[in-house]
Amino acid sequence: MLILVVNSGSSSIKYKLMDMERETVLLSGLAERIGLHGSKVKQTSDTGELVLEQDLPDHKVAMEIVLRCITDPQYGAINDVSSIKAVGHRIVHGGENFKKSMVVTDELIQGLEEIADLAPLHTIPHIVTIKSCRELISHAPQVTVFDTAFHQTIPKYAHMYGVPYELYQKYKIRRYGFHGTSHKYVSGRAAEILGKPLNELKIVVCHLGNGSSITAVGNGASIDTSMGFTPLAGLPMGSRTGDMDPAVVPFIMEKENLNVNEINDLMNKKSGVLGVSGVSSDFRDLEEAAEKGHERAELALSMFAYSIIKYVGAYTAALGGLDLLVFTGGIGENSKDMRARVLKGLAYTGLEVDEENNNTRGKEIIISKPGSKITAMVVPTNEELMIARETKALV
């Protein structure tokens, strides 16, 4: 069964064509800079790399070009789109209405349109892409897999904010959490590696990248997560502030004479480790600068590690203990130095690090010693496989 996995962003569409009989990737690609100058599609398959510099004015045209690339005689993997049996769409925000993956219907699209203001930069492109796929691959059922769905199990006392309850009722202001598809896949895979039932484990998953989130997983369900109403909350990220006193926002607006759009831009694109270091939002650049004695780069890395340690401690308390700590995401999978900083800060728990195993990048491995009271592990995330599995199960 061939499933096309589609992940549409504000100016991009990532895609993978997967053979679900063997759970293998036939090809993967990216349509980037949609609606911007210099747009193109890059695709990789067994027959090589296809780079198509093409004007992509909107997501519908981009999807048309993507399908052309997938069926390309030389670089594609299929002869005709009729070979695609289903399409799985990653949806960033499902609000309170969408608690699980669902087959697309007209009613579902209407429901997405009604909650689009919760994440307009993502939801509107999602809707356009879904409609385009329904038109261009009309024979194949479409499935939506929501990034927020895994976190719908968080108790109300943990997802509510201390705002007047009427505002929650009117605008659904609450903690939603994100990266849910990743957290679900990684926690399940980690349990498989340990050979223990997922519903018997207390797990903290650290999805660390340019956008980062930490989730407490108890009995296989999310019970708390660091991101909130938007992906701005939690750790100080590549260019996002993370947690801070909300009174800072009007203070900066008044002092710097900023409007709502400008302060939003500052908090999302100019803050985090980029804003603190003045160097980069890329942690590889920060680690290189810190090694050369750059104080603000070192400060940014220390802030990031300290925040992770605090969240792990808090979620250990929320879970009533901790069996397994898992690192994933670009930083979590590849930065042995950041993992070492975090694990050193958790030594008080009896977590013992295997230095040799921690000296690794991008592969599944246990990085704690055999006698450690808490098991630490690296598990590369695979959101596309999780989306394809959910799509297959539904169709």
Contacts in CASP RR format, 6 or more apart in sequence:
PFRMAT RR
TARGET T0000
AUTHOR 0000-0000-0000
METHOD contacts of the structure
MODEL  1
MLILVVNSGSSSIKYKLMDMERETVLLSGLAERIGLHGSKVKQTSDTGEL
VLEQDLPDHKVAMEIVLRCITDPQYGAINDVSSIKAVGHRIVHGGENFKK
SMVVTDELIQGLEEIADLAPLHTIPHIVTIKSCRELISHAPQVTVFDTAF
HQTIPKYAHMYGVPYELYQKYKIRRYGFHGTSHKYVSGRAAEILGKPLNE
LKIVVCHLGNGSSITAVGNGASIDTSMGFTPLAGLPMGSRTGDMDPAVVP
FIMEKENLNVNEINDLMNKKSGVLGVSGVSSDFRDLEEAAEKGHERAELA
LSMFAYSIIKYVGAYTAALGGLDLLVFTGGIGENSKDMRARVLKGLAYTG
LEVDEENNNTRGKEIIISKPGSKITAMVVPTNEELMIARETKALV
1 19 0 8 1.000
1 20 0 8 1.000
1 21 0 8 1.000
1 85 0 8 1.000
1 86 0 8 1.000
1 392 0 8 1.000
2 17 0 8 1.000
2 18 0 8 1.000
2 19 0 8 1.000
2 20 0 8 1.000
2 26 0 8 1.000
2 78 0 8 1.000
2 83 0 8 1.000
2 84 0 8 1.000
2 85 0 8 1.000
3 17 0 8 1.000
3 18 0 8 1.000
3 20 0 8 1.000
3 84 0 8 1.000
3 85 0 8 1.000
3 86 0 8 1.000
3 87 0 8 1.000
3 88 0 8 1.000
3 388 0 8 1.000
3 391 0 8 1.000
3 392 0 8 1.000
4 15 0 8 1.000
4 16 0 8 1.000
4 17 0 8 1.000
4 18 0 8 1.000
4 70 0 8 1.000
4 84 0 8 1.000
4 86 0 8 1.000
4 87 0 8 1.000
4 88 0 8 1.000
4 133 0 8 1.000
4 137 0 8 1.000
4 140 0 8 1.000
5 15 0 8 1.000
5 16 0 8 1.000
5 17 0 8 1.000
5 18 0 8 1.000
5 87 0 8 1.000
5 88 0 8 1.000
5 90 0 8 1.000
5 384 0 8 1.000
5 387 0 8 1.000
5 388 0 8 1.000
5 391 0 8 1.000
6 13 0 8 1.000
6 14 0 8 1.000
6 15 0 8 1.000
6 63 0 8 1.000
6 87 0 8 1.000
6 88 0 8 1.000
6 89 0 8 1.000
6 90 0 8 1.000
6 129 0 8 1.000
6 133 0 8 1.000
7 13 0 8 1.000
7 14 0 8 1.000
7 15 0 8 1.000
7 89 0 8 1.000
7 90 0 8 1.000
7 383 0 8 1.000
7 384 0 8 1.000
7 387 0 8 1.000
8 14 0 8 1.000
8 59 0 8 1.000
8 89 0 8 1.000
8 90 0 8 1.000
8 122 0 8 1.000
8 125 0 8 1.000
8 126 0 8 1.000
8 128 0 8 1.000
8 129 0 8 1.000
9 121 0 8 1.000
9 122 0 8 1.000
9 125 0 8 1.000
9 126 0 8 1.000
10 121 0 8 1.000
10 122 0 8 1.000
10 125 0 8 1.000
11 32 0 8 1.000
11 33 0 8 1.000
11 34 0 8 1.000
11 35 0 8 1.000
11 36 0 8 1.000
12 30 0 8 1.000
12 31 0 8 1.000
12 32 0 8 1.000
12 33 0 8 1.000
12 34 0 8 1.000
13 30 0 8 1.000
13 31 0 8 1.000
13 34 0 8 1.000
13 59 0 8 1.000
13 62 0 8 1.000
13 63 0 8 1.000
13 66 0 8 1.000
13 129 0 8 1.000
14 28 0 8 1.000
14 29 0 8 1.000
14 30 0 8 1.000
15 28 0 8 1.000
15 29 0 8 1.000
15 30 0 8 1.000
15 31 0 8 1.000
15 66 0 8 1.000
15 70 0 8 1.000
16 25 0 8 1.000
16 27 0 8 1.000
16 28 0 8 1.000
16 29 0 8 1.000
16 384 0 8 1.000
16 388 0 8 1.000
17 25 0 8 1.000
17 26 0 8 1.000
17 27 0 8 1.000
17 28 0 8 1.000
17 70 0 8 1.000
17 77 0 8 1.000
17 78 0 8 1.000
17 84 0 8 1.000
18 24 0 8 1.000
18 25 0 8 1.000
18 26 0 8 1.000
18 384 0 8 1.000
18 385 0 8 1.000
18 388 0 8 1.000
19 26 0 8 1.000
20 388 0 8 1.000
20 389 0 8 1.000
20 392 0 8 1.000
23 385 0 8 1.000
23 388 0 8 1.000
23 389 0 8 1.000
25 384 0 8 1.000
26 45 0 8 1.000
26 46 0 8 1.000
26 77 0 8 1.000
26 78 0 8 1.000
27 43 0 8 1.000
27 44 0 8 1.000
27 45 0 8 1.000
27 46 0 8 1.000
27 70 0 8 1.000
27 75 0 8 1.000
27 76 0 8 1.000
27 77 0 8 1.000
28 43 0 8 1.000
28 44 0 8 1.000
28 45 0 8 1.000
29 41 0 8 1.000
29 42 0 8 1.000
29 43 0 8 1.000
29 44 0 8 1.000
29 66 0 8 1.000
29 69 0 8 1.000
30 41 0 8 1.000
30 42 0 8 1.000
30 43 0 8 1.000
31 39 0 8 1.000
31 40 0 8 1.000
31 41 0 8 1.000
31 56 0 8 1.000
31 62 0 8 1.000
31 63 0 8 1.000
31 65 0 8 1.000
31 66 0 8 1.000
32 39 0 8 1.000
32 40 0 8 1.000
32 41 0 8 1.000
32 42 0 8 1.000
33 39 0 8 1.000
33 40 0 8 1.000
33 56 0 8 1.000
34 56 0 8 1.000
34 57 0 8 1.000
34 58 0 8 1.000
34 59 0 8 1.000
34 62 0 8 1.000
34 125 0 8 1.000
35 56 0 8 1.000
35 57 0 8 1.000
35 58 0 8 1.000
38 53 0 8 1.000
39 53 0 8 1.000
39 54 0 8 1.000
39 55 0 8 1.000
39 56 0 8 1.000
39 62 0 8 1.000
40 51 0 8 1.000
40 52 0 8 1.000
40 53 0 8 1.000
40 54 0 8 1.000
40 56 0 8 1.000
41 50 0 8 1.000
41 51 0 8 1.000
41 52 0 8 1.000
41 54 0 8 1.000
41 56 0 8 1.000
41 62 0 8 1.000
41 65 0 8 1.000
41 66 0 8 1.000
41 69 0 8 1.000
42 49 0 8 1.000
42 50 0 8 1.000
42 51 0 8 1.000
42 52 0 8 1.000
43 49 0 8 1.000
43 50 0 8 1.000
43 51 0 8 1.000
43 52 0 8 1.000
43 69 0 8 1.000
43 70 0 8 1.000
43 72 0 8 1.000
43 75 0 8 1.000
43 76 0 8 1.000
44 50 0 8 1.000
45 75 0 8 1.000
45 76 0 8 1.000
45 77 0 8 1.000
46 77 0 8 1.000
47 74 0 8 1.000
47 75 0 8 1.000
47 76 0 8 1.000
48 75 0 8 1.000
49 75 0 8 1.000
50 69 0 8 1.000
50 72 0 8 1.000
50 74 0 8 1.000
50 75 0 8 1.000
50 76 0 8 1.000
52 65 0 8 1.000
52 69 0 8 1.000
54 65 0 8 1.000
55 61 0 8 1.000
56 62 0 8 1.000
56 65 0 8 1.000
58 128 0 8 1.000
59 125 0 8 1.000
59 128 0 8 1.000
59 129 0 8 1.000
59 132 0 8 1.000
60 128 0 8 1.000
60 129 0 8 1.000
60 131 0 8 1.000
60 132 0 8 1.000
63 129 0 8 1.000
63 132 0 8 1.000
63 133 0 8 1.000
63 136 0 8 1.000
64 132 0 8 1.000
64 136 0 8 1.000
67 81 0 8 1.000
67 136 0 8 1.000
67 137 0 8 1.000
69 75 0 8 1.000
69 76 0 8 1.000
70 76 0 8 1.000
70 77 0 8 1.000
70 78 0 8 1.000
70 81 0 8 1.000
71 78 0 8 1.000
71 79 0 8 1.000
71 80 0 8 1.000
71 81 0 8 1.000
78 84 0 8 1.000
81 136 0 8 1.000
81 137 0 8 1.000
82 139 0 8 1.000
84 137 0 8 1.000
84 140 0 8 1.000
85 140 0 8 1.000
85 395 0 8 1.000
86 140 0 8 1.000
86 141 0 8 1.000
86 142 0 8 1.000
86 143 0 8 1.000
86 391 0 8 1.000
86 392 0 8 1.000
86 395 0 8 1.000
87 133 0 8 1.000
87 137 0 8 1.000
87 140 0 8 1.000
87 141 0 8 1.000
87 142 0 8 1.000
87 143 0 8 1.000
87 391 0 8 1.000
88 142 0 8 1.000
88 143 0 8 1.000
88 144 0 8 1.000
88 145 0 8 1.000
88 387 0 8 1.000
88 388 0 8 1.000
88 390 0 8 1.000
88 391 0 8 1.000
89 104 0 8 1.000
89 126 0 8 1.000
89 129 0 8 1.000
89 130 0 8 1.000
89 133 0 8 1.000
89 142 0 8 1.000
89 143 0 8 1.000
89 144 0 8 1.000
89 145 0 8 1.000
89 387 0 8 1.000
90 145 0 8 1.000
90 147 0 8 1.000
90 181 0 8 1.000
90 383 0 8 1.000
90 387 0 8 1.000
91 98 0 8 1.000
91 112 0 8 1.000
91 123 0 8 1.000
91 126 0 8 1.000
91 144 0 8 1.000
91 145 0 8 1.000
91 146 0 8 1.000
91 147 0 8 1.000
92 119 0 8 1.000
92 122 0 8 1.000
92 123 0 8 1.000
92 126 0 8 1.000
92 147 0 8 1.000
92 148 0 8 1.000
92 178 0 8 1.000
93 115 0 8 1.000
93 118 0 8 1.000
93 119 0 8 1.000
93 122 0 8 1.000
93 123 0 8 1.000
93 146 0 8 1.000
93 147 0 8 1.000
93 148 0 8 1.000
93 176 0 8 1.000
93 178 0 8 1.000
94 112 0 8 1.000
94 115 0 8 1.000
94 118 0 8 1.000
94 146 0 8 1.000
94 147 0 8 1.000
94 148 0 8 1.000
94 149 0 8 1.000
94 176 0 8 1.000
95 115 0 8 1.000
95 118 0 8 1.000
95 146 0 8 1.000
95 148 0 8 1.000
95 172 0 8 1.000
95 176 0 8 1.000
96 152 0 8 1.000
96 172 0 8 1.000
96 174 0 8 1.000
97 111 0 8 1.000
97 114 0 8 1.000
97 115 0 8 1.000
98 108 0 8 1.000
98 144 0 8 1.000
98 146 0 8 1.000
98 148 0 8 1.000
98 149 0 8 1.000
99 149 0 8 1.000
99 152 0 8 1.000
100 146 0 8 1.000
100 149 0 8 1.000
100 152 0 8 1.000
101 143 0 8 1.000
101 144 0 8 1.000
101 145 0 8 1.000
101 146 0 8 1.000
101 149 0 8 1.000
101 390 0 8 1.000
101 391 0 8 1.000
101 393 0 8 1.000
101 394 0 8 1.000
102 108 0 8 1.000
102 143 0 8 1.000
102 144 0 8 1.000
102 394 0 8 1.000
103 141 0 8 1.000
103 142 0 8 1.000
103 143 0 8 1.000
103 394 0 8 1.000
103 395 0 8 1.000
104 130 0 8 1.000
104 134 0 8 1.000
104 141 0 8 1.000
104 142 0 8 1.000
104 143 0 8 1.000
104 144 0 8 1.000
108 144 0 8 1.000
109 127 0 8 1.000
109 130 0 8 1.000
109 131 0 8 1.000
112 123 0 8 1.000
112 126 0 8 1.000
112 127 0 8 1.000
112 130 0 8 1.000
112 144 0 8 1.000
113 127 0 8 1.000
115 123 0 8 1.000
115 172 0 8 1.000
116 123 0 8 1.000
116 124 0 8 1.000
116 127 0 8 1.000
118 172 0 8 1.000
118 176 0 8 1.000
119 230 0 8 1.000
130 142 0 8 1.000
130 144 0 8 1.000
133 140 0 8 1.000
133 142 0 8 1.000
134 142 0 8 1.000
141 394 0 8 1.000
141 395 0 8 1.000
143 390 0 8 1.000
143 391 0 8 1.000
143 394 0 8 1.000
143 395 0 8 1.000
145 181 0 8 1.000
145 386 0 8 1.000
145 387 0 8 1.000
145 390 0 8 1.000
145 391 0 8 1.000
147 177 0 8 1.000
147 178 0 8 1.000
147 179 0 8 1.000
147 180 0 8 1.000
147 181 0 8 1.000
148 176 0 8 1.000
148 177 0 8 1.000
148 178 0 8 1.000
148 180 0 8 1.000
149 180 0 8 1.000
150 180 0 8 1.000
150 181 0 8 1.000
150 183 0 8 1.000
150 184 0 8 1.000
150 215 0 8 1.000
150 222 0 8 1.000
151 159 0 8 1.000
151 175 0 8 1.000
151 176 0 8 1.000
151 177 0 8 1.000
151 178 0 8 1.000
151 180 0 8 1.000
151 183 0 8 1.000
151 215 0 8 1.000
151 222 0 8 1.000
151 225 0 8 1.000
152 222 0 8 1.000
153 221 0 8 1.000
153 222 0 8 1.000
153 223 0 8 1.000
154 175 0 8 1.000
154 222 0 8 1.000
154 223 0 8 1.000
154 224 0 8 1.000
154 225 0 8 1.000
155 223 0 8 1.000
158 175 0 8 1.000
158 223 0 8 1.000
158 224 0 8 1.000
158 318 0 8 1.000
159 174 0 8 1.000
159 175 0 8 1.000
159 176 0 8 1.000
160 168 0 8 1.000
160 174 0 8 1.000
160 175 0 8 1.000
161 168 0 8 1.000
161 173 0 8 1.000
161 174 0 8 1.000
161 175 0 8 1.000
161 229 0 8 1.000
163 173 0 8 1.000
167 173 0 8 1.000
168 174 0 8 1.000
173 229 0 8 1.000
174 229 0 8 1.000
175 225 0 8 1.000
175 227 0 8 1.000
175 228 0 8 1.000
175 229 0 8 1.000
175 233 0 8 1.000
176 227 0 8 1.000
176 228 0 8 1.000
176 229 0 8 1.000
177 213 0 8 1.000
177 225 0 8 1.000
177 226 0 8 1.000
177 227 0 8 1.000
177 228 0 8 1.000
177 231 0 8 1.000
178 213 0 8 1.000
178 225 0 8 1.000
178 227 0 8 1.000
178 228 0 8 1.000
178 231 0 8 1.000
179 207 0 8 1.000
179 213 0 8 1.000
179 215 0 8 1.000
179 227 0 8 1.000
180 215 0 8 1.000
180 222 0 8 1.000
180 225 0 8 1.000
181 383 0 8 1.000
181 386 0 8 1.000
181 387 0 8 1.000
182 205 0 8 1.000
182 207 0 8 1.000
182 328 0 8 1.000
182 329 0 8 1.000
182 381 0 8 1.000
182 383 0 8 1.000
182 386 0 8 1.000
183 205 0 8 1.000
183 207 0 8 1.000
183 213 0 8 1.000
183 215 0 8 1.000
183 217 0 8 1.000
183 222 0 8 1.000
183 225 0 8 1.000
184 386 0 8 1.000
185 381 0 8 1.000
185 382 0 8 1.000
185 383 0 8 1.000
185 385 0 8 1.000
185 386 0 8 1.000
186 205 0 8 1.000
186 207 0 8 1.000
186 326 0 8 1.000
186 328 0 8 1.000
186 379 0 8 1.000
186 381 0 8 1.000
187 198 0 8 1.000
187 201 0 8 1.000
187 203 0 8 1.000
187 205 0 8 1.000
187 215 0 8 1.000
187 217 0 8 1.000
187 220 0 8 1.000
187 326 0 8 1.000
188 198 0 8 1.000
188 220 0 8 1.000
189 364 0 8 1.000
189 379 0 8 1.000
189 382 0 8 1.000
190 203 0 8 1.000
190 205 0 8 1.000
190 324 0 8 1.000
190 326 0 8 1.000
190 377 0 8 1.000
190 379 0 8 1.000
191 197 0 8 1.000
191 198 0 8 1.000
191 201 0 8 1.000
191 203 0 8 1.000
191 324 0 8 1.000
193 364 0 8 1.000
193 366 0 8 1.000
193 377 0 8 1.000
193 379 0 8 1.000
194 201 0 8 1.000
194 324 0 8 1.000
194 375 0 8 1.000
194 377 0 8 1.000
198 219 0 8 1.000
198 220 0 8 1.000
199 219 0 8 1.000
199 220 0 8 1.000
200 219 0 8 1.000
201 217 0 8 1.000
201 218 0 8 1.000
201 219 0 8 1.000
201 220 0 8 1.000
201 323 0 8 1.000
201 324 0 8 1.000
202 217 0 8 1.000
202 218 0 8 1.000
202 316 0 8 1.000
202 319 0 8 1.000
202 320 0 8 1.000
202 321 0 8 1.000
202 322 0 8 1.000
202 323 0 8 1.000
202 324 0 8 1.000
203 216 0 8 1.000
203 217 0 8 1.000
203 218 0 8 1.000
203 220 0 8 1.000
203 319 0 8 1.000
203 322 0 8 1.000
203 323 0 8 1.000
203 324 0 8 1.000
203 325 0 8 1.000
203 326 0 8 1.000
204 214 0 8 1.000
204 215 0 8 1.000
204 216 0 8 1.000
204 217 0 8 1.000
204 311 0 8 1.000
204 312 0 8 1.000
204 315 0 8 1.000
204 316 0 8 1.000
204 319 0 8 1.000
204 322 0 8 1.000
204 324 0 8 1.000
204 325 0 8 1.000
204 326 0 8 1.000
205 214 0 8 1.000
205 215 0 8 1.000
205 217 0 8 1.000
205 326 0 8 1.000
205 328 0 8 1.000
206 212 0 8 1.000
206 214 0 8 1.000
206 308 0 8 1.000
206 312 0 8 1.000
206 325 0 8 1.000
206 326 0 8 1.000
206 327 0 8 1.000
206 328 0 8 1.000
206 332 0 8 1.000
206 342 0 8 1.000
207 213 0 8 1.000
207 214 0 8 1.000
207 215 0 8 1.000
207 328 0 8 1.000
207 329 0 8 1.000
207 332 0 8 1.000
207 381 0 8 1.000
208 235 0 8 1.000
208 308 0 8 1.000
208 327 0 8 1.000
208 328 0 8 1.000
208 329 0 8 1.000
208 330 0 8 1.000
208 331 0 8 1.000
208 332 0 8 1.000
208 335 0 8 1.000
208 338 0 8 1.000
209 237 0 8 1.000
209 238 0 8 1.000
209 283 0 8 1.000
209 329 0 8 1.000
209 330 0 8 1.000
209 331 0 8 1.000
209 332 0 8 1.000
210 237 0 8 1.000
210 238 0 8 1.000
210 239 0 8 1.000
210 281 0 8 1.000
210 282 0 8 1.000
211 231 0 8 1.000
211 237 0 8 1.000
211 238 0 8 1.000
211 240 0 8 1.000
212 226 0 8 1.000
212 234 0 8 1.000
212 235 0 8 1.000
212 237 0 8 1.000
212 238 0 8 1.000
212 304 0 8 1.000
212 331 0 8 1.000
213 225 0 8 1.000
213 226 0 8 1.000
213 227 0 8 1.000
213 231 0 8 1.000
213 234 0 8 1.000
213 235 0 8 1.000
214 225 0 8 1.000
214 226 0 8 1.000
214 234 0 8 1.000
214 235 0 8 1.000
214 308 0 8 1.000
214 311 0 8 1.000
214 312 0 8 1.000
214 315 0 8 1.000
215 222 0 8 1.000
215 224 0 8 1.000
215 225 0 8 1.000
215 226 0 8 1.000
215 315 0 8 1.000
216 222 0 8 1.000
216 223 0 8 1.000
216 224 0 8 1.000
216 225 0 8 1.000
216 315 0 8 1.000
216 318 0 8 1.000
216 319 0 8 1.000
217 223 0 8 1.000
218 319 0 8 1.000
223 318 0 8 1.000
223 319 0 8 1.000
224 315 0 8 1.000
224 318 0 8 1.000
226 233 0 8 1.000
226 234 0 8 1.000
226 235 0 8 1.000
226 311 0 8 1.000
227 233 0 8 1.000
227 234 0 8 1.000
228 234 0 8 1.000
231 240 0 8 1.000
232 240 0 8 1.000
232 241 0 8 1.000
232 242 0 8 1.000
232 267 0 8 1.000
232 268 0 8 1.000
233 242 0 8 1.000
233 243 0 8 1.000
234 242 0 8 1.000
234 243 0 8 1.000
234 307 0 8 1.000
234 311 0 8 1.000
235 242 0 8 1.000
235 243 0 8 1.000
235 304 0 8 1.000
235 307 0 8 1.000
235 308 0 8 1.000
235 311 0 8 1.000
236 242 0 8 1.000
236 271 0 8 1.000
236 272 0 8 1.000
236 273 0 8 1.000
236 276 0 8 1.000
236 300 0 8 1.000
236 303 0 8 1.000
236 304 0 8 1.000
236 307 0 8 1.000
237 272 0 8 1.000
237 273 0 8 1.000
238 272 0 8 1.000
238 273 0 8 1.000
238 274 0 8 1.000
238 281 0 8 1.000
238 282 0 8 1.000
238 283 0 8 1.000
239 268 0 8 1.000
239 269 0 8 1.000
239 270 0 8 1.000
239 271 0 8 1.000
239 272 0 8 1.000
239 273 0 8 1.000
239 274 0 8 1.000
239 275 0 8 1.000
239 281 0 8 1.000
240 267 0 8 1.000
240 268 0 8 1.000
240 271 0 8 1.000
240 272 0 8 1.000
241 267 0 8 1.000
241 271 0 8 1.000
241 272 0 8 1.000
242 271 0 8 1.000
242 272 0 8 1.000
243 307 0 8 1.000
249 263 0 8 1.000
249 267 0 8 1.000
252 258 0 8 1.000
252 263 0 8 1.000
252 266 0 8 1.000
253 259 0 8 1.000
253 263 0 8 1.000
258 266 0 8 1.000
272 281 0 8 1.000
272 300 0 8 1.000
273 280 0 8 1.000
273 281 0 8 1.000
273 283 0 8 1.000
273 286 0 8 1.000
273 300 0 8 1.000
273 301 0 8 1.000
273 303 0 8 1.000
273 304 0 8 1.000
274 280 0 8 1.000
274 281 0 8 1.000
275 300 0 8 1.000
276 296 0 8 1.000
276 299 0 8 1.000
276 300 0 8 1.000
276 303 0 8 1.000
277 286 0 8 1.000
277 289 0 8 1.000
277 294 0 8 1.000
277 296 0 8 1.000
277 297 0 8 1.000
277 299 0 8 1.000
277 300 0 8 1.000
278 296 0 8 1.000
278 297 0 8 1.000
279 285 0 8 1.000
279 286 0 8 1.000
279 289 0 8 1.000
279 294 0 8 1.000
279 296 0 8 1.000
279 297 0 8 1.000
279 300 0 8 1.000
280 286 0 8 1.000
280 289 0 8 1.000
283 301 0 8 1.000
283 304 0 8 1.000
283 331 0 8 1.000
283 335 0 8 1.000
283 338 0 8 1.000
284 335 0 8 1.000
285 297 0 8 1.000
286 297 0 8 1.000
286 300 0 8 1.000
286 301 0 8 1.000
287 297 0 8 1.000
287 301 0 8 1.000
287 335 0 8 1.000
287 337 0 8 1.000
287 338 0 8 1.000
289 297 0 8 1.000
290 297 0 8 1.000
290 298 0 8 1.000
290 301 0 8 1.000
301 338 0 8 1.000
301 341 0 8 1.000
302 341 0 8 1.000
304 338 0 8 1.000
305 338 0 8 1.000
305 341 0 8 1.000
305 342 0 8 1.000
305 345 0 8 1.000
308 342 0 8 1.000
309 342 0 8 1.000
309 345 0 8 1.000
309 346 0 8 1.000
312 322 0 8 1.000
312 325 0 8 1.000
312 342 0 8 1.000
312 346 0 8 1.000
313 346 0 8 1.000
315 322 0 8 1.000
316 322 0 8 1.000
316 349 0 8 1.000
322 349 0 8 1.000
322 374 0 8 1.000
323 374 0 8 1.000
323 375 0 8 1.000
324 374 0 8 1.000
324 375 0 8 1.000
324 376 0 8 1.000
324 377 0 8 1.000
325 346 0 8 1.000
325 351 0 8 1.000
325 374 0 8 1.000
325 375 0 8 1.000
325 376 0 8 1.000
325 377 0 8 1.000
326 376 0 8 1.000
326 377 0 8 1.000
326 378 0 8 1.000
326 379 0 8 1.000
327 333 0 8 1.000
327 339 0 8 1.000
327 367 0 8 1.000
327 376 0 8 1.000
327 377 0 8 1.000
327 378 0 8 1.000
327 379 0 8 1.000
328 378 0 8 1.000
328 379 0 8 1.000
328 380 0 8 1.000
328 381 0 8 1.000
329 380 0 8 1.000
329 381 0 8 1.000
331 338 0 8 1.000
332 338 0 8 1.000
332 339 0 8 1.000
332 378 0 8 1.000
333 361 0 8 1.000
333 362 0 8 1.000
333 378 0 8 1.000
333 380 0 8 1.000
333 381 0 8 1.000
334 361 0 8 1.000
334 362 0 8 1.000
336 358 0 8 1.000
336 359 0 8 1.000
336 360 0 8 1.000
336 361 0 8 1.000
339 358 0 8 1.000
339 367 0 8 1.000
339 376 0 8 1.000
339 378 0 8 1.000
340 353 0 8 1.000
340 355 0 8 1.000
340 358 0 8 1.000
343 351 0 8 1.000
343 353 0 8 1.000
343 358 0 8 1.000
343 367 0 8 1.000
343 368 0 8 1.000
343 376 0 8 1.000
344 353 0 8 1.000
346 374 0 8 1.000
349 373 0 8 1.000
349 374 0 8 1.000
350 372 0 8 1.000
350 373 0 8 1.000
350 374 0 8 1.000
351 368 0 8 1.000
351 372 0 8 1.000
351 373 0 8 1.000
351 374 0 8 1.000
351 376 0 8 1.000
352 368 0 8 1.000
352 369 0 8 1.000
352 371 0 8 1.000
352 372 0 8 1.000
352 373 0 8 1.000
353 367 0 8 1.000
353 368 0 8 1.000
353 369 0 8 1.000
353 372 0 8 1.000
353 376 0 8 1.000
354 366 0 8 1.000
354 367 0 8 1.000
354 368 0 8 1.000
354 369 0 8 1.000
357 365 0 8 1.000
357 366 0 8 1.000
357 367 0 8 1.000
358 367 0 8 1.000
360 367 0 8 1.000
360 378 0 8 1.000
362 378 0 8 1.000
362 380 0 8 1.000
363 378 0 8 1.000
363 380 0 8 1.000
364 377 0 8 1.000
364 378 0 8 1.000
364 379 0 8 1.000
364 380 0 8 1.000
365 377 0 8 1.000
365 378 0 8 1.000
366 375 0 8 1.000
366 376 0 8 1.000
366 377 0 8 1.000
367 376 0 8 1.000
367 377 0 8 1.000
367 378 0 8 1.000
368 374 0 8 1.000
368 375 0 8 1.000
368 376 0 8 1.000
368 377 0 8 1.000
END
